[in-house]
Amino acid sequence: MNPNRTVLVTAHTGRSAAVTSARLVVEMLLSAGITVRVVDTEAGDLQCPGAEVVPATPDAASGAEVVLVLGGDGTLLRVAEMTRPAGVPLLGVNLGHVGFLAEAEYDDLPNVIDRVITRQYTVEQRMTLDVTVRQNGAVIARTWALNEATVEKVARERMIEVVTEIDGRPLSRWGCDGVVCATPTGSTAYAFSAGGPVVWPEVETLLMVPISAHALFAGPLVISPSSLLAIEVLGGPAVGQSFAGVLWCDGRRRVDLPAGARIEVRRGATPVLLARLRGGDNAAAGGAPFTDRLVAKFGLPCVVGVNRRAGDSDEDLEKARRLCLEAGAFAAEINDGFGSGGAGAADLAQAVVGACDQPSSFTELYPIDAPIAEKIETVATQIFGAADVEFSPLAQRKLAEFKDLGLDRMPICMAKTHLSLSHDSTLLNAPEGYTLPIRDIRPYTGAGWLVPLCGEIMQMPGLGKSPAAFDIDIDSEGRTVGLF
């Protein structure tokens, strides 16, 4: 072994593909004379003879040349939490769905290892956030984030009231579902889902994006990286709740927020280092510029609709359309469907039809002949962002029953809450790292799919407490009222 070269290998051990890939990676690195470490919490699942087993602490990466991370973005965020103090770059191989943090895809794995062995990679710094929570001036928590720090409501049925500040000056008061403070790296994550802009990672800035704010002014903000962002939580907790809000950092680190809590977010003192591949024939899979990565990650022709709004000039709209085409979009058309009806969206519709006729690199998420449980776990971990899946005894019986009936080749259609990619209506938007419970699995042989029931989800139309029919009537002149 070369004592001067050490690589730490980590993986999402809940995915069989990640475990198999990790074993291949370890074997290739050991054959090249490189010392390989694996953490003790994963060693039992990985079973990699010849690898050095170390405790899962920041010291695991100390002195290593690079940390190889096999999994999705959630796995990379977990490993970053452990290894950031060591200042060692992370090189992610994506086995998840989108994987903007990961540098390469699963099918490019041998090439990635060759690049590591020959040191054909560069290292870039990614901005982080330092987060301080105060109560009556006293510090009650300190934490950090690579993607985002999010202040969110606790109770599903009510908003959280917040006051936002920039550099000590009040900005706005919002009743909302939450506020996202993000880095450029995190602009493609939760902030993007909340309506924020995509920011190239080389741009130094901070983002503040309100979530479903009930306000006239509630647009996303792009702020100087030297600014101090602050969010103050107003009001008390909802009935049955102990706290007024909750702070989540990267969907992993939680701080419960009492009424009056002040959350301060600034540029982090310690960045996260990411290894980037450069060159090669498959630039879209690894080492591609960020623009190419946006297109390549989704593997489909990209059509952009540039929406016309009141006051937009033709010059500005055409410039936006041209920039989209230069960035790699298959087509970009101005959409004036709101102002001109169907005719205003005709060009965009034709572009979508044209894109559908193009060849694409789209592949199914899982092999159709994979076991039912594996298909469910693939959707849960690679699309929903769950860390694990838990099958109830009833669901386990259904797995065996459907296999015996020959229904195991049917695709999966998950029944989940409409409020997030999860089973839990309080975990809004796109949570990560949770365990997805499967209560039951039901076959729909006519439609041709199996439907796992996530958590306590009900299979019936959602009705309000007061149906609209109660407000419909006929007035004294025989006119129908209450329809709208």
C-alpha positions in Angstrom: 0.0 0.0 0.0 1.0 3.6 -0.6 0.9 5.1 2.9 0.8 8.6 1.3 -2.4 8.0 -0.6 -5.7 7.3 1.3 -9.3 7.4 0.1 -12.4 7.2 2.3 -15.2 5.4 0.6 -18.8 5.9 1.9 -22.1 4.6 0.5 -25.9 4.6 0.9 -25.9 1.0 2.3 -29.7 0.9 2.0 -29.3 0.6 -1.8 -28.0 -2.7 -3.2 -26.5 -0.8 -6.2 -24.5 1.4 -3.8 -23.1 -1.5 -1.8 -22.1 -3.4 -5.0 -20.5 -0.2 -6.4 -18.6 0.4 -3.1 -17.1 -3.1 -3.2 -16.0 -2.5 -6.8 -14.5 0.9 -5.9 -12.6 -0.5 -2.9 -11.2 -3.4 -5.0 -10.0 -1.0 -7.7 -8.3 1.4 -5.3 -6.7 -1.4 -3.3 -5.3 -2.9 -6.6 -3.8 0.5 -7.4 -1.9 0.5 -4.1 -4.1 3.1 -2.4 -5.1 2.7 1.2 -8.9 2.6 1.6 -11.0 3.5 4.6 -14.6 2.7 5.4 -16.6 3.9 8.4 -17.6 1.4 11.1 -21.3 2.2 10.6 -21.1 0.9 7.0 -18.4 -1.7 7.2 -20.8 -4.6 8.2 -22.9 -4.0 5.1 -20.1 -3.3 2.7 -18.0 -6.3 3.6 -14.8 -5.0 1.9 -11.7 -7.1 2.8 -8.5 -5.1 2.9 -10.2 -1.8 3.8 -9.3 0.0 7.0 -12.4 0.4 9.3 -12.5 3.7 11.1 -15.1 5.4 13.5 -17.7 7.5 11.7 -16.3 10.8 13.0 -14.6 13.8 11.3 -11.3 12.1 11.9 -12.4 9.4 9.4 -11.4 11.7 6.5 -8.4 13.3 8.2 -5.3 12.9 6.0 -7.4 11.4 3.1 -6.9 12.6 -0.4 -10.6 12.5 -1.3 -13.9 11.1 0.0 -15.8 9.0 -2.6 -19.5 9.1 -1.9 -21.8 6.6 -3.6 -25.5 7.6 -3.5 -27.7 10.6 -4.1 -27.5 14.2 -2.9 -28.9 13.2 0.5 -26.0 10.8 1.0 -23.5 13.5 0.0 -25.1 15.9 2.5 -24.8 13.3 5.2 -21.1 12.7 4.5 -20.4 16.4 4.3 -21.8 16.8 7.8 -19.3 14.3 9.0 -16.2 15.2 7.0 -16.4 19.0 6.5 -14.0 19.7 9.5 -11.3 17.6 7.9 -11.2 19.9 4.8 -11.1 16.9 2.4 -12.9 17.1 -1.0 -16.0 15.0 -1.7 -16.5 13.2 -5.0 -20.0 12.0 -5.5 -21.2 9.3 -7.8 -24.9 9.6 -8.3 -27.1 6.6 -7.6 -30.1 8.9 -6.8 -32.5 10.8 -9.1 -31.1 14.3 -9.9 -27.9 14.5 -8.1 -26.7 18.1 -8.6 -24.0 17.7 -5.9 -22.7 14.5 -7.4 -20.0 14.7 -10.0 -20.6 11.5 -12.0 -23.2 8.9 -12.8 -23.3 5.3 -12.0 -22.4 4.0 -15.5 -19.3 6.2 -15.5 -17.9 4.6 -12.3 -14.8 2.9 -13.7 -13.7 6.1 -15.4 -14.2 8.0 -12.1 -11.9 5.6 -10.3 -9.3 5.9 -13.0 -9.4 9.7 -12.6 -9.0 9.4 -8.8 -6.1 7.0 -9.2 -4.3 9.3 -11.7 -5.3 12.4 -9.8 -7.2 13.9 -12.8 -9.6 16.1 -10.9 -9.8 19.6 -9.5 -11.2 20.9 -6.3 -13.6 23.7 -5.9 -15.0 25.4 -2.8 -18.8 25.6 -2.2 -20.1 28.3 0.0 -21.8 27.2 3.3 -24.1 29.0 5.8 -23.4 29.6 9.4 -26.6 29.7 11.4 -27.2 31.1 14.9 -30.5 30.9 16.8 -31.0 33.5 19.6 -33.7 33.8 22.2 -33.9 37.1 24.1 -30.4 37.8 22.9 -28.9 34.6 24.2 -27.5 32.0 21.8 -29.6 28.7 22.0 -28.2 26.9 19.0 -25.5 27.1 16.4 -25.4 25.0 13.2 -24.6 25.2 9.5 -25.8 24.2 6.0 -24.4 23.5 2.6 -27.7 23.8 0.7 -30.2 25.7 2.8 -31.4 26.7 6.3 -35.2 26.8 6.4 -37.5 28.2 9.0 -40.8 26.4 8.7 -44.2 26.2 10.4 -45.0 23.4 12.7 -48.8 23.2 12.4 -50.2 22.2 9.1 -53.3 24.2 9.5 -51.8 27.6 10.2 -49.0 29.9 8.8 -45.9 31.0 10.6 -45.6 34.8 11.2 -42.0 36.1 10.6 -40.2 39.4 10.2 -37.2 39.3 7.9 -34.1 41.6 8.1 -31.1 42.2 5.9 -28.0 43.7 7.7 -30.1 44.8 10.7 -32.7 46.6 8.6 -36.3 45.3 8.6 -37.3 44.0 5.2 -40.8 42.5 5.4 -43.3 40.7 7.5 -44.8 37.6 6.1 -47.4 35.1 7.0 -46.1 32.0 5.2 -45.3 28.3 5.3 -41.6 29.2 5.9 -38.5 31.0 4.6 -35.6 29.4 2.8 -32.1 30.9 3.1 -29.9 29.2 0.5 -26.4 29.1 -1.0 -25.9 29.0 -4.8 -25.3 25.2 -4.4 -28.7 25.0 -2.7 -30.5 27.0 -5.4 -31.3 23.9 -7.3 -32.8 22.2 -4.2 -35.5 23.4 -1.8 -35.2 27.1 -2.8 -35.9 26.1 -6.4 -39.0 24.2 -5.4 -40.2 27.3 -3.5 -39.8 29.5 -6.6 -36.3 30.7 -6.2 -33.8 31.2 -9.1 -31.2 28.8 -10.2 -27.8 30.4 -9.4 -24.6 29.1 -10.9 -22.3 27.7 -8.1 -19.5 30.1 -9.0 -21.6 33.1 -8.2 -21.1 34.4 -4.7 -24.5 35.3 -3.2 -27.1 34.4 -0.6 -30.7 33.7 -1.4 -33.9 34.3 0.7 -37.0 32.7 -0.7 -40.4 32.8 1.1 -42.5 29.7 0.9 -46.2 30.3 0.0 -46.2 33.8 1.6 -49.5 35.6 1.9 -48.3 39.0 0.9 -48.2 41.4 -2.0 -44.4 41.4 -2.0 -43.0 38.0 -1.5 -40.5 37.4 -4.3 -37.2 35.6 -3.9 -34.2 37.8 -3.0 -30.6 37.6 -4.2 -28.4 39.2 -1.6 -24.7 40.1 -1.1 -22.6 37.2 0.4 -21.3 39.6 3.1 -24.8 40.4 4.3 -26.4 39.1 7.5 -29.9 37.6 7.0 -32.2 37.4 10.0 -35.7 35.9 10.5 -37.6 36.5 13.7 -40.5 34.2 14.6 -43.6 36.0 15.8 -46.6 34.6 17.7 -46.9 31.5 19.9 -47.2 27.8 19.1 -50.4 26.4 17.6 -52.7 24.4 19.8 -51.1 21.0 20.6 -47.6 22.3 19.6 -44.7 23.0 21.9 -42.9 25.4 19.5 -43.8 28.2 17.2 -41.6 27.0 14.3 -38.7 24.7 13.3 -35.3 25.3 11.7 -34.0 22.7 9.3 -30.5 22.7 7.9 -30.1 20.6 4.7 -33.1 18.6 5.9 -30.9 16.9 8.5 -30.2 19.2 11.5 -33.3 20.4 13.4 -33.7 23.1 15.9 -37.1 23.8 17.5 -37.9 27.5 17.6 -39.8 29.2 20.5 -41.8 32.3 19.9 -39.5 35.3 19.5 -36.6 33.2 18.3 -34.2 35.1 16.0 -32.4 33.1 13.3 -29.3 34.7 11.9 -27.8 33.4 8.7 -24.4 34.5 7.2 -21.8 33.1 4.9 -20.1 30.1 6.5 -16.5 30.4 7.6 -15.8 26.8 6.5 -16.7 25.8 2.9 -17.3 22.3 1.6 -14.8 21.1 -0.9 -16.1 19.2 -4.0 -13.9 17.3 -6.4 -14.7 17.9 -10.0 -13.6 15.8 -13.0 -12.4 17.6 -16.1 -12.3 16.6 -19.8 -13.1 13.2 -21.2 -15.5 12.0 -23.8 -18.5 11.8 -21.4 -18.5 15.4 -20.2 -22.2 15.4 -19.5 -21.7 12.6 -17.0 -18.8 14.1 -15.1 -16.9 17.3 -15.2 -19.5 19.2 -17.3 -20.1 22.9 -16.9 -23.1 23.6 -14.7 -25.3 24.5 -17.7 -24.7 21.1 -19.3 -25.3 19.5 -15.9 -28.7 21.0 -15.7 -29.7 19.5 -19.0 -27.9 16.2 -18.6 -29.2 15.4 -15.2 -32.8 15.2 -16.5 -31.9 13.3 -19.6 -34.7 14.7 -21.7 -35.0 17.4 -24.4 -35.6 20.7 -22.5 -38.3 23.1 -23.7 -38.5 26.5 -22.0 -41.6 28.6 -21.9 -40.7 32.3 -21.4 -43.9 33.8 -19.9 -44.9 37.2 -21.0 -46.0 39.5 -18.3 -47.4 43.0 -18.4 -44.6 45.5 -19.0 -42.2 43.0 -20.5 -40.5 44.3 -23.6 -40.1 42.2 -26.8 -36.4 42.9 -26.6 -36.1 41.4 -23.0 -38.3 38.4 -23.9 -36.2 37.6 -27.0 -33.0 38.0 -25.0 -34.3 35.5 -22.4 -35.3 33.1 -25.2 -31.9 33.3 -26.8 -30.1 32.7 -23.5 -32.1 29.5 -23.0 -31.2 28.2 -26.4 -27.5 29.0 -25.8 -27.7 27.2 -22.5 -28.7 24.0 -24.3 -32.5 24.0 -24.4 -34.1 22.1 -27.3 -36.5 25.0 -27.8 -37.5 28.2 -26.1 -40.8 30.0 -27.0 -42.5 33.1 -25.7 -45.7 32.1 -23.9 -48.6 34.6 -23.8 -51.3 32.2 -22.9 -52.6 34.4 -20.1 -53.0 37.5 -22.3 -53.9 35.9 -25.6 -55.4 32.6 -24.7 -54.6 29.5 -26.7 -53.2 31.4 -29.6 -50.6 32.9 -27.3 -49.3 29.5 -26.3 -49.4 27.8 -29.7 -45.7 28.2 -30.5 -44.8 26.7 -27.1 -47.2 23.8 -27.7 -45.6 23.1 -31.1 -42.2 23.1 -29.4 -43.3 20.5 -26.9 -44.7 18.3 -29.7 -41.3 18.7 -31.5 -39.4 17.7 -28.4 -41.5 14.6 -27.9 -40.5 13.5 -31.4 -36.8 13.8 -30.5 -34.6 10.8 -29.3 -33.7 11.1 -25.6 -31.6 9.4 -23.0 -34.6 8.7 -20.8 -34.4 5.4 -18.9 -36.9 3.8 -16.5 -36.0 4.3 -12.8 -36.0 0.6 -12.1 -36.0 -2.7 -14.1 -39.6 -3.8 -14.5 -38.6 -7.3 -13.4 -37.0 -6.1 -10.2 -38.6 -7.3 -6.9 -41.6 -5.3 -5.8 -39.9 -4.1 -2.6 -36.8 -3.0 -4.6 -39.0 -0.9 -6.9 -40.7 0.7 -4.0 -37.4 1.4 -2.3 -36.0 2.9 -5.5 -38.9 5.4 -5.9 -38.7 6.2 -2.2 -35.0 6.8 -2.0 -34.2 8.2 -5.5 -37.3 10.3 -6.1 -38.8 11.0 -2.7 -35.5 11.5 -0.8 -36.3 8.9 1.9 -33.4 7.3 3.7 -35.2 4.0 4.2 -38.5 2.2 3.7 -40.4 0.3 6.4 -43.0 -2.3 5.3 -45.8 -3.2 7.7 -46.6 -6.9 8.3 -49.6 -6.5 6.0 -47.4 -5.0 3.2 -44.9 -7.8 3.7 -47.6 -10.4 3.2 -48.8 -8.6 0.0 -45.2 -8.7 -1.4 -45.1 -12.4 -1.1 -48.7 -12.9 -2.3 -48.3 -10.7 -5.4 -45.1 -12.5 -6.4 -46.9 -15.8 -6.2 -49.7 -14.4 -8.4 -47.3 -13.1 -11.0 -48.0 -9.5 -10.3 -44.5 -8.6 -9.5 -43.7 -7.3 -13.0 -46.2 -4.4 -12.6 -44.9 -0.8 -12.2 -45.3 1.2 -9.0 -47.7 4.1 -8.4 -47.2 5.5 -4.9 -50.1 6.9 -2.9 -48.7 9.7 -0.7 -49.7 13.0 0.8 -50.2 15.8 -1.8 -48.3 18.2 0.4 -44.8 16.7 0.0 -42.8 13.8 -1.4 -43.5 11.8 1.7 -46.2 10.1 3.8 -46.3 13.0 6.3 -48.4 16.1 5.6 -46.2 18.0 8.1 -43.0 17.3 6.1 -43.6 19.8 3.4 -42.2 20.0 -0.1 -39.2 17.7 -0.6 -37.9 16.4 2.8 -34.9 14.1 3.0 -33.5 11.5 5.3 -36.8 10.2 6.7 -38.2 6.6 6.9 -41.2 6.0 4.5 -43.7 3.6 6.0 -45.7 1.4 3.6 -49.0 0.4 5.3 -50.5 -1.7 2.5 -50.0 -2.5 -1.2 -53.0 -2.8 -3.5 -53.1 -4.2 -7.0 -54.9 -2.4 -9.9 -54.6 -4.9 -12.6 -56.9 -3.0 -15.0 -54.6 0.1 -14.8 -51.6 -2.2 -14.7 -49.8 -1.0 -11.5 -49.3 -1.7 -7.9 -50.2 1.1 -5.4 -48.3 1.2 -2.1 -50.1 3.2 0.5 -47.7 5.5 2.3 -48.4 6.0 6.0 -52.1 6.9 6.8 -53.0 8.1 3.3 -56.6 7.6 2.4 -57.7 6.4 -1.1 -60.7 8.7 -1.6 -61.2 12.2 -3.0 -60.3 15.0 -0.6 -63.4 17.0 0.4 -63.5 20.2 2.4 -65.3 20.5 5.7 -68.1 22.4 4.0 -68.9 21.0 0.5 -69.6 23.7 -2.1 -73.0 22.1 -2.7 -74.1 23.7 0.7 -73.8 27.1 -0.9 -75.7 26.5 -4.1 -79.3 27.7 -4.1 -82.0 29.2 -6.3 -83.1 32.8 -5.5 -86.6 34.2 -5.6 -86.3 35.0 -9.3 -85.3 31.5 -10.2 -81.6 32.2 -10.7 -78.9 29.7 -9.6 -76.6 31.3 -7.0 -73.5 30.1 -5.1 -71.8 28.3 -8.0 -68.8 30.6 -7.9 
